[in-house]
């Protein structure tokens, strides 16, 4: 059976992180503004059953480790094909989305969400 992946939201474009070395660490750089400062703030599951289980476990006060180790469709939630994450750049506001399937994960950004005009936005005028 082929590997399944969640589908990125409309308007999100695939990208590969560029990095630079800061304070003895490698940091990811935003594809729009080129600065570090990306944060990941949430996510969920595109499969409605997996999303419902996540919400039930969170409402019950289950810890995050235990929540993502719960099984659904014969796999742990942390490895479910429909899992995704959401984030944004704290510098320019661009929104990020990524899947948690396989390695490396697929990363996407939506240039229309940036506070800084991008080539994609300005080429429309």
Secondary structure, 3 states (H helix, E strand, C coil): CCCCCCCCCCCCEEECCEEEEECCEEEEECCCCCCCCEEEEEEEECCHHHHHHHHHHHHCCCCHHHHHHCEECCEEHHHCCCEEEEEEECCCCCEEEEECCCCCCCEEEEHHHCCCCCHHHHCCC
